[in-house]
Amino acid sequence: KNIAISIILTIATITLPTIYEDYSHRSELEFRIESSNSLFPADPLLMDFLITYQGRPIKNLTRMDCTFFNSGNTPIASNDIIEEPIINIPKKCGIIAVVPLNKYPENLYVEYPLNLSRNEIKLNFKLLNPGDYIKLAIYLNGSSTELPNVVARIKGVKEISVVNFAVEDKQTDKNPNIISKILLILKYG
């Protein structure tokens, strides 16, 4: 009986530091889709309107709020980044604009240049400590059930998890959004 306890304690003494070491130095990034809502309801009235943004016609304006988050236990510095994170939006939705919503900490350096022809957003940051995040509103021309693809080459990060918390907000006749009300007033006075 004492031999069995000695063997178990020896195995635990050898394996627990290794497990702790692996867990405490875990590098992970998450791309969370917090919400995705059509800003134009499915309304026959809208078929008569031509809505444009910077000269481009908008068929279905969708706002996707998302968070890029260091969910690991280790900081990610610019020297760890081989290829910056790129958010690839499904081709059936064109990117219209990206608006920063929030970031933590407030002095977090971040840039997010758009490549409209490739339908992608690149994230440039110098340091993302555990718990740091970048919140963006991505405006799209169209909607899709297909999730964005987020890719990068970062030391210690195998892949970036894409997590969808969004539930499409369906407009109803009982609760039309503000755009419908404005368009109705414009059309019928």
GROMACS elastic network, one bead per residue, 0.5 to 0.9 nm:
[ bonds ]
;  ai    aj funct       b0    kb
    1     4     6  0.52492   500
    1     5     6  0.64602   500
    1     6     6  0.87049   500
    2     5     6  0.51389   500
    2     6     6  0.60964   500
    2     7     6  0.86226   500
    3     7     6  0.61455   500
    3     8     6  0.86478   500
    4     7     6  0.51175   500
    4     8     6  0.62082   500
    4     9     6  0.86019   500
    5     8     6  0.51205   500
    5     9     6  0.60965   500
    5    10     6  0.85081   500
    6     9     6  0.51595   500
    6    10     6  0.60582   500
    6    11     6  0.86253   500
    7    10     6  0.50874   500
    7    11     6  0.61946   500
    7    12     6  0.85747   500
    8    11     6  0.51924   500
    8    12     6  0.60951   500
    8    13     6  0.85142   500
    9    12     6  0.50288   500
    9    13     6  0.59714   500
    9    14     6  0.85823   500
   10    13     6  0.50756   500
   10    14     6  0.62777   500
   10    15     6  0.87015   500
   11    14     6  0.51950   500
   11    15     6  0.60733   500
   11    16     6  0.83374   500
   12    15     6  0.52448   500
   12    16     6  0.56095   500
   12    17     6  0.85796   500
   13    16     6  0.58914   500
   13    17     6  0.71301   500
   14    17     6  0.65701   500
   14    18     6  0.72830   500
   15    18     6  0.52721   500
   15    19     6  0.62477   500
   15    20     6  0.86627   500
   16    19     6  0.50911   500
   16    20     6  0.60346   500
   16    21     6  0.84437   500
   17    20     6  0.50375   500
   17    21     6  0.59495   500
   17    22     6  0.85805   500
   18    21     6  0.50629   500
   18    22     6  0.62406   500
   18    23     6  0.86493   500
   19    22     6  0.51918   500
   19    23     6  0.61899   500
   19    24     6  0.85625   500
   20    23     6  0.50868   500
   20    24     6  0.58784   500
   20    25     6  0.85031   500
   21    24     6  0.52907   500
   21    25     6  0.62721   500
   21    26     6  0.87266   500
   22    25     6  0.55757   500
   22    26     6  0.63883   500
   23    26     6  0.53942   500
   23    73     6  0.78432   500
   24    72     6  0.86769   500
   24    73     6  0.59720   500
   24    74     6  0.76865   500
   25    72     6  0.79164   500
   25    73     6  0.58216   500
   25    74     6  0.57295   500
   25   156     6  0.89677   500
   26    71     6  0.89991   500
   26    72     6  0.53736   500
   26    73     6  0.52790   500
   26    74     6  0.61748   500
   26   156     6  0.76566   500
   26   157     6  0.83498   500
   27    70     6  0.78864   500
   27    71     6  0.76431   500
   27    73     6  0.60841   500
   27    74     6  0.55413   500
   27    75     6  0.76041   500
   27    76     6  0.76611   500
   27   130     6  0.87357   500
   27   155     6  0.83515   500
   27   156     6  0.56659   500
   27   157     6  0.54890   500
   27   158     6  0.85410   500
   28    69     6  0.85844   500
   28    70     6  0.60802   500
   28    71     6  0.53328   500
   28    73     6  0.76427   500
   28    74     6  0.81963   500
   28   130     6  0.89077   500
   28   156     6  0.80588   500
   28   157     6  0.58079   500
   28   158     6  0.80168   500
   28   159     6  0.77867   500
   28   160     6  0.70084   500
   28   161     6  0.81061   500
   29    68     6  0.72869   500
   29    69     6  0.57283   500
   29    71     6  0.54459   500
   29    72     6  0.66431   500
   29   157     6  0.73787   500
   29   159     6  0.76208   500
   29   160     6  0.51525   500
   29   161     6  0.64789   500
   29   162     6  0.89946   500
   30    67     6  0.78674   500
   30    68     6  0.58502   500
   30    69     6  0.51321   500
   30    70     6  0.64366   500
   30    71     6  0.63154   500
   30    72     6  0.89888   500
   30   159     6  0.89366   500
   30   160     6  0.55034   500
   30   162     6  0.59981   500
   30   163     6  0.71363   500
   31    66     6  0.69734   500
   31    67     6  0.57107   500
   31    69     6  0.63386   500
   31    87     6  0.89297   500
   31   150     6  0.74427   500
   31   160     6  0.68565   500
   31   161     6  0.60377   500
   31   163     6  0.61869   500
   31   164     6  0.85176   500
   32    65     6  0.85510   500
   32    66     6  0.53764   500
   32    67     6  0.50228   500
   32    68     6  0.64330   500
   32    69     6  0.76927   500
   32   161     6  0.81566   500
   32   162     6  0.59340   500
   32   164     6  0.59320   500
   32   165     6  0.69519   500
   32   166     6  0.88910   500
   33    36     6  0.74120   500
   33    64     6  0.70161   500
   33    65     6  0.61217   500
   33    67     6  0.65847   500
   33   147     6  0.87682   500
   33   162     6  0.76547   500
   33   163     6  0.62188   500
   33   165     6  0.56294   500
   33   166     6  0.59193   500
   34    64     6  0.75059   500
   34    65     6  0.54540   500
   34    66     6  0.52679   500
   34    67     6  0.71945   500
   34   163     6  0.86452   500
   34   164     6  0.68139   500
   34   165     6  0.50826   500
   34   166     6  0.51400   500
   34   167     6  0.85635   500
   35    63     6  0.78754   500
   35    64     6  0.56390   500
   35    65     6  0.52279   500
   35    66     6  0.71225   500
   35   164     6  0.82086   500
   35   165     6  0.66331   500
   35   167     6  0.64625   500
   35   168     6  0.73750   500
   35   169     6  0.86108   500
   36    62     6  0.67811   500
   36    63     6  0.56252   500
   36    65     6  0.63904   500
   36    66     6  0.87449   500
   36   143     6  0.85342   500
   36   166     6  0.57152   500
   36   167     6  0.68875   500
   36   168     6  0.58737   500
   36   169     6  0.75688   500
   37    40     6  0.88403   500
   37    61     6  0.85712   500
   37    62     6  0.54933   500
   37    63     6  0.54777   500
   37    64     6  0.65683   500
   37    65     6  0.88390   500
   37   143     6  0.85476   500
   37   166     6  0.84957   500
   37   167     6  0.81500   500
   37   168     6  0.56394   500
   37   169     6  0.55818   500
   37   170     6  0.80675   500
   38    41     6  0.65213   500
   38    42     6  0.88175   500
   38    60     6  0.68180   500
   38    61     6  0.58378   500
   38    63     6  0.64389   500
   38    64     6  0.88268   500
   38   142     6  0.82592   500
   38   143     6  0.74325   500
   38   168     6  0.78443   500
   38   169     6  0.73740   500
   38   170     6  0.81771   500
   38   171     6  0.86273   500
   39    60     6  0.74593   500
   39    61     6  0.54514   500
   39    62     6  0.55673   500
   39    63     6  0.69216   500
   39   177     6  0.77723   500
   39   178     6  0.89953   500
   39   179     6  0.75497   500
   40    43     6  0.78538   500
   40    46     6  0.80568   500
   40    59     6  0.87149   500
   40    60     6  0.61228   500
   40    61     6  0.60845   500
   40    62     6  0.76950   500
   40   171     6  0.88755   500
   40   177     6  0.78494   500
   40   179     6  0.67921   500
   40   180     6  0.73402   500
   41    46     6  0.83617   500
   41    60     6  0.84485   500
   41   170     6  0.79427   500
   41   171     6  0.58495   500
   41   172     6  0.83203   500
   41   176     6  0.74269   500
   41   177     6  0.72469   500
   41   179     6  0.83065   500
   41   180     6  0.71914   500
   42    45     6  0.88048   500
   42    46     6  0.78763   500
   42    60     6  0.89137   500
   42   170     6  0.89698   500
   42   171     6  0.75212   500
   43    46     6  0.56851   500
   43    47     6  0.75859   500
   43   180     6  0.78403   500
   44    47     6  0.55362   500
   44    48     6  0.78734   500
   45    48     6  0.60451   500
   45    49     6  0.76694   500
   45   180     6  0.82764   500
   45   183     6  0.79928   500
   45   184     6  0.76244   500
   45   187     6  0.87166   500
   46    49     6  0.53236   500
   46    50     6  0.81737   500
   46   180     6  0.80269   500
   46   183     6  0.77580   500
   47    50     6  0.78515   500
   49   183     6  0.86212   500
   50    57     6  0.68449   500
   50    58     6  0.76109   500
   50    59     6  0.83191   500
   51    56     6  0.83610   500
   51    57     6  0.57507   500
   51    58     6  0.54990   500
   51    59     6  0.74999   500
   52    55     6  0.55676   500
   52    56     6  0.50981   500
   52    58     6  0.52822   500
   52    59     6  0.86695   500
   53    56     6  0.52417   500
   53    57     6  0.64799   500
   53    58     6  0.67834   500
   53    96     6  0.77710   500
   54    57     6  0.85108   500
   56    96     6  0.89817   500
   57   141     6  0.86159   500
   58    61     6  0.63748   500
   58    96     6  0.89584   500
   58   140     6  0.88838   500
   58   141     6  0.57689   500
   58   142     6  0.80359   500
   59   141     6  0.63010   500
   59   142     6  0.65360   500
   60   140     6  0.78584   500
   60   141     6  0.54389   500
   60   143     6  0.71288   500
   61    96     6  0.87373   500
   61   139     6  0.68743   500
   61   140     6  0.57913   500
   61   141     6  0.50366   500
   61   142     6  0.59938   500
   61   143     6  0.79119   500
   62    93     6  0.89106   500
   62   138     6  0.81738   500
   62   139     6  0.57005   500
   62   140     6  0.50392   500
   62   141     6  0.63707   500
   62   142     6  0.61995   500
   62   143     6  0.62197   500
   63   137     6  0.63743   500
   63   138     6  0.57248   500
   63   140     6  0.62864   500
   64   136     6  0.81698   500
   64   137     6  0.56232   500
   64   138     6  0.50849   500
   64   139     6  0.63644   500
   64   140     6  0.76462   500
   64   166     6  0.85823   500
   65   101     6  0.84760   500
   65   135     6  0.71967   500
   65   136     6  0.57946   500
   65   138     6  0.62763   500
   65   139     6  0.87158   500
   65   166     6  0.87464   500
   66   134     6  0.82785   500
   66   135     6  0.56687   500
   66   136     6  0.54667   500
   66   137     6  0.64192   500
   66   138     6  0.76681   500
   67   103     6  0.89351   500
   67   133     6  0.64865   500
   67   134     6  0.55036   500
   67   136     6  0.63770   500
   67   137     6  0.89453   500
   68   132     6  0.85689   500
   68   133     6  0.54796   500
   68   134     6  0.51413   500
   68   135     6  0.64925   500
   68   136     6  0.83249   500
   69    72     6  0.88547   500
   69   128     6  0.82650   500
   69   130     6  0.82336   500
   69   131     6  0.66961   500
   69   132     6  0.60391   500
   69   134     6  0.65902   500
   69   135     6  0.86062   500
   70    73     6  0.81110   500
   70    74     6  0.83994   500
   70    75     6  0.79109   500
   70    76     6  0.80547   500
   70   128     6  0.64300   500
   70   129     6  0.66196   500
   70   130     6  0.51692   500
   70   131     6  0.54375   500
   70   132     6  0.57113   500
   70   133     6  0.64191   500
   71    74     6  0.88650   500
   71   130     6  0.61128   500
   71   131     6  0.60652   500
   71   132     6  0.82339   500
   72    75     6  0.79656   500
   72   129     6  0.86746   500
   72   130     6  0.57827   500
   72   131     6  0.77874   500
   73   129     6  0.81965   500
   73   130     6  0.54669   500
   73   131     6  0.84388   500
   74   128     6  0.88549   500
   74   129     6  0.66560   500
   74   130     6  0.58549   500
   75   127     6  0.69639   500
   75   128     6  0.56842   500
   75   130     6  0.56948   500
   76    79     6  0.82605   500
   76    80     6  0.62549   500
   76    81     6  0.78009   500
   76   126     6  0.82054   500
   76   127     6  0.56493   500
   76   128     6  0.51227   500
   76   129     6  0.62207   500
   76   130     6  0.82022   500
   76   154     6  0.80962   500
   76   155     6  0.82119   500
   76   156     6  0.89936   500
   77    80     6  0.53754   500
   77    81     6  0.70394   500
   77   125     6  0.80316   500
   77   126     6  0.56832   500
   77   128     6  0.64374   500
   77   129     6  0.81469   500
   78    81     6  0.53087   500
   78    82     6  0.84759   500
   78    84     6  0.89814   500
   78   124     6  0.85513   500
   78   125     6  0.67662   500
   78   127     6  0.60653   500
   78   128     6  0.87355   500
   79    82     6  0.76481   500
   79   126     6  0.83042   500
   79   155     6  0.87428   500
   80   153     6  0.87038   500
   80   154     6  0.56483   500
   80   155     6  0.50238   500
   80   156     6  0.81956   500
   81    84     6  0.61677   500
   81    85     6  0.86667   500
   81   152     6  0.80299   500
   81   153     6  0.62815   500
   81   155     6  0.63610   500
   82   152     6  0.77794   500
   82   153     6  0.52259   500
   82   154     6  0.56564   500
   82   155     6  0.74135   500
   83    86     6  0.85258   500
   83   151     6  0.86085   500
   83   152     6  0.53655   500
   83   154     6  0.67473   500
   84   122     6  0.65935   500
   84   123     6  0.61814   500
   84   124     6  0.62267   500
   84   125     6  0.84325   500
   84   151     6  0.81349   500
   84   152     6  0.54719   500
   84   153     6  0.68198   500
   84   154     6  0.76843   500
   85   121     6  0.83790   500
   85   122     6  0.58491   500
   85   123     6  0.54010   500
   85   124     6  0.74528   500
   85   150     6  0.66269   500
   85   151     6  0.55160   500
   85   153     6  0.74707   500
   85   154     6  0.84382   500
   85   160     6  0.86640   500
   86   120     6  0.64855   500
   86   121     6  0.55692   500
   86   123     6  0.62569   500
   86   149     6  0.81097   500
   86   150     6  0.55399   500
   86   151     6  0.54408   500
   86   152     6  0.63956   500
   87   119     6  0.85460   500
   87   120     6  0.54184   500
   87   121     6  0.50721   500
   87   122     6  0.63508   500
   87   123     6  0.79389   500
   87   148     6  0.64812   500
   87   149     6  0.59414   500
   87   151     6  0.68462   500
   88    91     6  0.86007   500
   88   118     6  0.80233   500
   88   119     6  0.62301   500
   88   121     6  0.67535   500
   88   122     6  0.88168   500
   88   148     6  0.54522   500
   88   149     6  0.50256   500
   88   150     6  0.60444   500
   88   151     6  0.80212   500
   89    92     6  0.84134   500
   89    93     6  0.68548   500
   89    94     6  0.75891   500
   89    95     6  0.74921   500
   89   118     6  0.88298   500
   89   119     6  0.57498   500
   89   120     6  0.59386   500
   89   121     6  0.82546   500
   89   140     6  0.89203   500
   89   146     6  0.87830   500
   89   147     6  0.75941   500
   89   149     6  0.67332   500
   89   150     6  0.87752   500
   90    93     6  0.57916   500
   90    94     6  0.79222   500
   90   119     6  0.76165   500
   90   143     6  0.89844   500
   90   144     6  0.72724   500
   90   146     6  0.66199   500
   90   147     6  0.71856   500
   90   148     6  0.60259   500
   90   149     6  0.79600   500
   91    94     6  0.66027   500
   91   118     6  0.85951   500
   91   119     6  0.68531   500
   92   141     6  0.83964   500
   92   142     6  0.67865   500
   92   143     6  0.74444   500
   92   144     6  0.70659   500
   93   119     6  0.82255   500
   93   140     6  0.58016   500
   93   141     6  0.53159   500
   93   143     6  0.58385   500
   93   144     6  0.68629   500
   94   116     6  0.75260   500
   94   117     6  0.89700   500
   94   119     6  0.62941   500
   94   139     6  0.85572   500
   94   140     6  0.54283   500
   94   142     6  0.68139   500
   95    98     6  0.79387   500
   95   114     6  0.83388   500
   95   115     6  0.87636   500
   95   116     6  0.63852   500
   95   119     6  0.60528   500
   95   120     6  0.76405   500
   95   121     6  0.88067   500
   95   138     6  0.72342   500
   95   139     6  0.61158   500
   95   141     6  0.63404   500
   95   142     6  0.89281   500
   96   116     6  0.79696   500
   96   138     6  0.76908   500
   96   139     6  0.53434   500
   96   140     6  0.52827   500
   96   141     6  0.64021   500
   97   114     6  0.81030   500
   97   137     6  0.82832   500
   97   138     6  0.60864   500
   97   139     6  0.52091   500
   97   140     6  0.73019   500
   98   112     6  0.80024   500
   98   113     6  0.89020   500
   98   114     6  0.79722   500
   98   121     6  0.84607   500
   98   136     6  0.66610   500
   98   137     6  0.57316   500
   98   139     6  0.61876   500
   99   135     6  0.88815   500
   99   136     6  0.57247   500
   99   137     6  0.51181   500
   99   138     6  0.65253   500
   99   139     6  0.81074   500
  100   103     6  0.80250   500
  100   134     6  0.78852   500
  100   135     6  0.62467   500
  100   137     6  0.62904   500
  100   138     6  0.87519   500
  101   134     6  0.80035   500
  101   135     6  0.52946   500
  101   136     6  0.51623   500
  101   137     6  0.64552   500
  102   106     6  0.78568   500
  102   133     6  0.82383   500
  102   134     6  0.62249   500
  102   136     6  0.70805   500
  103   106     6  0.56569   500
  103   107     6  0.81632   500
  103   108     6  0.67942   500
  103   110     6  0.88911   500
  103   132     6  0.75244   500
  103   133     6  0.55513   500
  103   135     6  0.58534   500
  103   136     6  0.87260   500
  104   107     6  0.75292   500
  104   108     6  0.64860   500
  104   131     6  0.80090   500
  104   132     6  0.52063   500
  104   133     6  0.53329   500
  104   134     6  0.67034   500
  104   135     6  0.87885   500
  105   108     6  0.54088   500
  105   132     6  0.64107   500
  105   133     6  0.76911   500
  106   109     6  0.85791   500
  108   125     6  0.77463   500
  108   126     6  0.81160   500
  108   127     6  0.75623   500
  108   128     6  0.78870   500
  108   132     6  0.82802   500
  108   133     6  0.86692   500
  108   134     6  0.84849   500
  109   124     6  0.81577   500
  109   125     6  0.56551   500
  109   126     6  0.63544   500
  109   127     6  0.76887   500
  110   123     6  0.69641   500
  110   124     6  0.54896   500
  110   126     6  0.73688   500
  110   134     6  0.79915   500
  111   122     6  0.79176   500
  111   123     6  0.59359   500
  111   124     6  0.50149   500
  111   125     6  0.66187   500
  112   121     6  0.60955   500
  112   122     6  0.52951   500
  112   124     6  0.62157   500
  112   125     6  0.88963   500
  113   120     6  0.86849   500
  113   121     6  0.59050   500
  113   122     6  0.55862   500
  113   123     6  0.71442   500
  113   124     6  0.82344   500
  114   117     6  0.89497   500
  114   118     6  0.87811   500
  114   119     6  0.77201   500
  114   120     6  0.60771   500
  114   122     6  0.65623   500
  115   118     6  0.55217   500
  115   119     6  0.58808   500
  115   120     6  0.53416   500
  115   121     6  0.62486   500
  115   122     6  0.79892   500
  116   120     6  0.65355   500
  116   121     6  0.83441   500
  117   120     6  0.80516   500
  118   121     6  0.88886   500
  125   128     6  0.71897   500
  127   132     6  0.89207   500
  128   131     6  0.80147   500
  128   132     6  0.56303   500
  128   133     6  0.74388   500
  129   132     6  0.53636   500
  129   133     6  0.86490   500
  130   133     6  0.87318   500
  140   143     6  0.71428   500
  143   146     6  0.87778   500
  144   147     6  0.75366   500
  147   162     6  0.78717   500
  147   163     6  0.89425   500
  147   164     6  0.78260   500
  148   162     6  0.78126   500
  149   162     6  0.75032   500
  150   159     6  0.84907   500
  150   160     6  0.63846   500
  150   161     6  0.79515   500
  150   162     6  0.72119   500
  151   159     6  0.71006   500
  151   160     6  0.65634   500
  152   157     6  0.85841   500
  152   158     6  0.89696   500
  152   159     6  0.74309   500
  152   160     6  0.75286   500
  153   156     6  0.89425   500
  153   157     6  0.74027   500
  153   158     6  0.80233   500
  153   159     6  0.82172   500
  154   157     6  0.54525   500
  154   158     6  0.78074   500
  154   159     6  0.86906   500
  155   158     6  0.82681   500
  157   160     6  0.73591   500
  164   167     6  0.84322   500
  166   169     6  0.87532   500
  167   170     6  0.89370   500
  171   174     6  0.84035   500
  171   175     6  0.66422   500
  171   176     6  0.61492   500
  171   177     6  0.73094   500
  172   175     6  0.53363   500
  172   176     6  0.60515   500
  172   177     6  0.88465   500
  173   176     6  0.57257   500
  176   179     6  0.81356   500
  176   180     6  0.61991   500
  176   181     6  0.71042   500
  177   180     6  0.56188   500
  177   181     6  0.67429   500
  178   181     6  0.51041   500
  178   182     6  0.62632   500
  178   183     6  0.86523   500
  179   182     6  0.51466   500
  179   183     6  0.60981   500
  179   184     6  0.84786   500
  180   183     6  0.51655   500
  180   184     6  0.60099   500
  180   185     6  0.86111   500
  181   184     6  0.51517   500
  181   185     6  0.62961   500
  181   186     6  0.87022   500
  182   185     6  0.51926   500
  182   186     6  0.62155   500
  182   187     6  0.86902   500
  183   187     6  0.60795   500
  183   188     6  0.85115   500
  184   187     6  0.52422   500
  184   188     6  0.60014   500
  184   189     6  0.76327   500
  185   188     6  0.54201   500
  186   189     6  0.54062   500
